[in-house]
């Protein structure tokens, strides 16, 4: 049992290290910086209404925004749902919907880690109690 769990943990750690989270986070950050620059440019066009050709500038910004989004990996749908829980009233979510979304987020992100950490302990305790009976 101990050997099987050790092999399982080794395999799982290899899968996790292959996901390159540090590289993905760097790319997400780079994408946010580029979108931030576009946002600032759009604010300036909106603020200075007397700038020549605001319509063409906005179209240019929109095209560049689409290009940026195509260049980078996107978040998972659960990330947007989780964001909506922070603005529950705005998105008209009930408390049950918020709890449901948070539960799904937990299952997608932390459950497998907790299972790998606490699962063997629970199994060990179960077998120890079973042997005493």
Secondary structure, DSSP 8 states (H G I E B T S, - for coil): -HHHHHHHHHHHHHHHHTT-HHHHHHHHHHHHHHHHHHHHHHHHHHH-TTSTTHHHHHHHHHHHHHHHHHHS----HHHHHHHHHHTTTTTT--HHHHHHHHHHHHHHHTHHHHHHHHHHHHHHHHHHHHHH-
